[in-house]
Amino acid sequence: KPADIKKEVVSITVVGGDSSWSVAKRMEEAGLIESARDFDAYLCGQGYDKRISVGTYDIPANATDEEMAKIITKTK
């Protein structure tokens, strides 16, 4: 049986009034993304910026932009 590989997960909290930029900045500071500017542009370009939900999210360190966007917007 292979050893359990623990995925590194980072917790991000979104509070009321957060903009997509402030969330992207927090994610950059947490080491989830390389560039808050690029991720914010992605969120805005895909329409996710309007759907970011308040809450605390566990985001895998290796998640793609799309996966992270879906997590913070509770999109299936």
Residue pairs with C-beta under 8 A, 6 or more apart in sequence:
7 60
7 61
7 62
8 60
8 61
8 62
9 58
9 59
9 60
9 61
10 30
10 31
10 32
10 58
10 59
10 61
11 56
11 57
11 58
11 59
12 23
12 26
12 27
12 30
12 32
12 56
12 57
12 59
12 72
13 26
13 55
13 56
13 57
14 23
14 52
14 53
14 54
14 55
14 56
14 57
14 72
15 54
16 54
18 52
18 54
19 49
20 40
20 43
20 44
20 48
20 49
20 52
21 36
21 40
23 43
23 52
23 72
24 33
24 36
24 37
24 39
24 40
24 43
25 36
27 33
27 36
27 39
27 59
27 68
28 34
28 35
28 36
28 39
31 61
32 59
32 61
32 63
32 68
33 39
33 65
33 68
39 65
39 68
40 49
42 48
42 65
42 69
43 49
43 52
43 69
46 66
46 69
48 69
48 72
48 73
48 75
51 73
51 74
51 75
52 72
52 73
53 72
53 73
53 74
55 74
57 71
57 72
59 68
59 71
59 72
60 67
63 71
69 75
70 76
